[in-house]
Amino acid sequence: MLRVFKQAIGNANEKAYTPVIFQLPLEGWKEFKALCEKEKIILLDTVERQLREWAKINFPCINDTKEHARFIEQEVFGNSSFLPAYGNWVYYPWHRTVTHLLPKDVFFAVRTNRNRDKITVEEQKRLRTKCIGVAGLSVGHASALVLAQEALCGEMRIADFDDIDLSNLNRLRTSLVNLGVSKAILTAREIAEIDPYLTVKVFPEGVTDDNINRFFFEGGALDLVVEETDSFHMKIKIREVAKAHGISVVMDTNDRGLLDVERFDKEPDRPLLHGLLAGFTYDSVKAARPEDKIAILCAFLGGEDKASSELRHSLKKIGTELVSYPQLSSDIHLGAALIAHAARRILLDKLYHSGRYYIDLQQLINDEDDTVNRS
């Protein structure tokens, strides 16, 4: 109700990331408009446009605006006699903007309509019951947004301890106005601007020893973990918990299109990261000196020769000429696509096996072959 909106305005918080969803009572329209004007809140109402799209989706074979209008009238006035009282209003405190949206299930049907039939209606319903955790928000940031766009879950838990810096803008899709904002809070806001009905739980301290059980289990166990942390000891810890509880892990490495899938739900005895971390423990990796972490990275990759030539060249400069290993926006977004593809197939029981996969664009797109004329 309108009281919820008033409270949200009065409790303004620069770290807010949760949209405020409320219905507008019939008698509250004038007060609502006056309040928006007084508080300088932007009011957007595109619900008629959304309704026209809902009508077209229900009558895809009919190009008849009168028929569409009759459907809209039945949809709206079957629920309310006043258009502003139809559906929900959503307030985004960080933008000081309120917008008018279709009811939750209708919104979902319209927003996911163009997924069909790469994702069927029944599959979309199943995915809506799933909970995905995303730990680490570089590749994870792009992945979380794609997971939200494709509606691959009904709840997402996102974790990262870091804030946005200028050097992040070579790969994170955000803007200069967000410098200094928590990556976790920023990601939650961007998800809310795609789908305010999607439940998002934020861990702005990242995944830690103290909160890892909450990340995995609070409110119900995760169905899948997207592991993209920068900390090697936390990579081990996350996999230990996932393995102990039969939860799948997927990870993109941001080099050579490297994707790892670990189906601990199907293979409970599978060694962590395909056995590549044999000999390393959570404690030994956590205590490792900075100069030892290159060796850990190489083991993690399956050997230095498995890395791209650019990454191998850069590893020698870390700590002298470079502060960290290189990452490109194109690799990040390729990784997000791979994560979403694997996540969708795992959650729909279409991918059963663990494995390591390379979608190496440098190998696939090169000057060596004429792929058009190749037989």
N, C-alpha and C positions, 0 to 999 in steps of 0.2 A: 504494500500500500504506500501512499504518499509519505507516510511517517518514516518509512525505511529510507526513502530518498533524502528527506530532511536530515536524518541522523547521519547519513553518509557525508553530506555537505559539512555538517558540524564537526565531524570526526576526520577531517582531511589529514592525510598522512603522506609524506613524500615517498614512503616506501610501499605504498599501497600497490597491490597487484591483482586483487580480486574484484571483478565487476560486481556491481550491485544490481540485482534483478528484482523488479517490482511491477505490480499491476497498478493501473491508474483507475481509481473509482470514477464513476460517471460524473459525480458532482465535484470532482477535484481538478478538472481541466483548467479552469481559469486561474486557480491558485497555483497550479503547476507551472503554467506559462509565466505568471508573474514572478514566481520564485526563480525561474531560469533567468529572466531578465534582470532581476535584482542582483543575483549572484554571478552574473555574466557567464552563465553556462550555455554552451552551444547546444541547441536542440535540433536533432535530425530526425525526420520522419519520412522514410522511404517504404513504409509498410504496404502502400498501395502497389508499388512496383513489385515488391516481393509477392503480393497476392496474385498479381497478373501472371507471374512466373509459375506460381503454384497451380493456377488454373490451366496453363499450357501443359504442365506436366501431367495433369489429370486427363487432359483431352489433347494428346499429342497429334491426333489425326484431324483435329478440327481447327481450322483457321477462322474462327467465328468469334469476334469480340463480344457479340451479344450473349452467346453461350457462356463465354468466359465470365462475363459480367453477372450472369445469373448464378454461376457457381460461386463467385466471390460474395455475392449478396447472401447466398445460403450459408456460406462458410462464416462470414462475419456476423450477420444479423441473426444467425442461428445461435450465436454465443453472446452477442451484445447488440444493443440498439445504437451504439455510439462507437465509431471507428477508433478513437484514441483509447477506449477501454478494451479493445481487442488485443489479444496477445500480451507481450511483455515489453516493458521499457528497461533499458540497460544503461546504467551510469558508469562511465569510465573515469574515476577520480583523477588519474594522472593526465588525462586530456581535458578534464572539466567539460565533458561532452556526454549527452544522453541521447540514445537512439531508440527507435521503435522497431521491434522485431516480431516475427511470427511466433506463435507458441512453440514450445520446445520440440515436440514431435514433428510438427509441420516444418519448422525451420530445418530440422535434421533431414527430412525427406527432400526438401528443395536443395539444401547445401550439398547433399551427396548424390543428387540425381545423375550428374554427369560421370560418376564413378561406374554406373551401370554400362555393360554387364561384365566389366573387368572385375568388379566386385558386385556380386548379386545382392538383392535385397535381403535375403536370408543370411548371407555371409556378413553383410553390414550389421545386421542385428546381433549376430554372434560377437563380432568385434567390439560392439558397443558395451559388452559385458566385461571386457578385458581391462587389465591394469598393467601399464608399462612404466618401468623406472628408467630414467635417463641420468646417468652419472657422468658429469663432465660436459661442459657446454661450449665447445668449439665445434667439432663435428656434431656433438650432441645438440647444439643450438639449432643447426640446420635440420638435423634428424627429428628433433621434437616438433618443429614446425611442419615438416612433411607428414609425420605421424598424425598430427592434428588435422592437417588439410585433408588427408585421406580418411579421417575418422576411423583409425585403426584401434581405438580404445575408448573406454568411457571415463577412465581416470588415468592421469599421468603424474608421476612423482619426479621432480627435476632437482638436481643438486649440483652446485658449484660454489666454491668459496670466493672466487675472484670477482673483480669489478671490471667494467669495460675500460680499456686503455686505447689510446690512439692507434697503436700498432695492431690492435685486434681488427681494425676496420679494413684490413686487406682481405679478410675472410668472413667476418660476421656481417650479416645483412642488417645493419643498423645505421644510426646517424650520429653526427657530432654532438647533438644535444643530449645523447645518452652517455657521454664520457663520465666515468665515476659511478655509474649505476651498476648494481649487482647483476651479474650475468643471469643468475637464477630469476631475479625479479623481472629483468627485461624479457626473458624468454616467456615467463608466465603472462606478462602483459600482452605480448605478441600473440600467444595462443588465445587469450581471451578476446582479442580483436578479430580472430578467425572464428571462434566458437565460444561464446560466453557460457554455454551450457556444459562444456567439458570440465570436469572436476580436475583441478590442478593443485597439487600440494608441493610446497616449495621448501627446499633445504639450502638456505643461503650460506650455510657454513660448510657446504659440501657433504660428501659421505665420510663419516669419521667412525672411529672405534665406538664412540659413545652413542651415535644415532643410527648405526647401520641396521640394527634390528627394527627400528621405527621405519626406516626407508623401505625395508623389505616386507614388513608385516603389519604395520599399523593400519587398521581399517580393512585388513584382508591381505593375503599374500600376493606379491607380484606374479604376473603370468610370464613376464619376460623382462630381462635387463639389457639395456643398451649401455655398454661400458666404454666410456671415452675419457676416463680420468688421465691426468698427466703423471700421477703418482704410481710407480711400479708396485710398491708394497700394497697400495689400496686395490690395484688390479688383482693381486693375489687374494686379498681378503674378500673382495666381492665374489670372486669365483668360488672360494671356500664355502661361503654362505649359500651361494646358488647351488653348488653341487650337493651340499648337505640336505637341501630341501627340494631338490629336483626341479630347479628353475633354469630355463634356457638363457644363454648369454650370447649376444651378438656384438661385434666390434669392428669398426673400420679403422685402419691405421693411417689413412691419409697419405699413403705412398704406394704407387703402382696399383691403385684400386684394390688394396688388400682387405678382404673381408673374412673374419673368423666367425664361425657358428659352432657353439658348444651346446649340444642337446643333453644336458644333465638330467632332464626329465625322462629321456629315452635310454640314456647310457649312464647310469648312476656310478659306474666304476671308471668312467673316462678320466684320464689325468688332466690336470689343469692346463689350459692352452695347448692341448694336443701333446703334452709331455715336454714341450720346449723349455719349460721352466723347471725341469727336474734338477735338483741340486740347490735350488733357491727356495727359501722359506720367507714367510711374511716378515719375521724378525730379522733375518739376514739382509733382506733387501731394504728394510726400513733403516737399518744401521749402516748401509753402504755409504762410502765416501762419494762425493760428486764425481771424482775421476773414475770410479768403478762403475758408474751408471751407464757408460757407453757399452761396456761388456754385457750388462744386463739387457740393454736395448738390442744388441746384436743377437743374444740368445732368444729374446722375445721375437725377433724377426725370422729366426731360423738360420741365422748366419749373416755376416755382413754382405755377402755376395747376393743375398735376396733383396737387398735395398736397391733403390734406383741409384744410378751413378751420381745424380745431384745430391741425394741424401748422404751417400758415402763420403762425398767431397765435403759436405757441410759438417758432418760429425767431427772431423778433425779440427774444425775451427771453433767449436762450442767452448765458451769460456775464455777465448782469446779474441776472436773477431766477431763471434756471434753469441747472442744470449741464449738461444735455443735452436732447435731444429726447424727447418723451413716448413711452412704450410701455405697452400694456395687456395683461393676461393673456389676455383674450379674443382680441385680435389675434394674440398670440404663438401661441395654440393653433389659431386658424384658419390661420395661416401654416404650422404643422407639418402640418396636414391637407393643405394645398395642395402642400407639398414632397413628402410621401409619395405623394400621388396622381400627381404628375408623375414622380417617381423610378420608381415601379412601372411606369408606362406606357412610359417611356424604356427601362428595362432589359429590358422584355418586347417591345420593338420595336412598340409600339402608338401611340407619339407620335413623329412624324418631324421636325416643324418647330420652328424657334425662334419665339419670340414673347413679347409682354408681355400679361399678362392681369390684369383687375381683377375681384375678387369683392367688390365694395363693399357691405357689409351696410347701410350707411346709405342707399344708393340702392335696394337690393332690399327692405328692410323699412322702410316709411314710412307716413305718413298720407294719401298722395296717392291711393292706389288701393285699391279693394276687390277684392283678388285672388280672393276666393271667387266673386264674382258677375261678374267681368270675363269677357267672352267671348273 
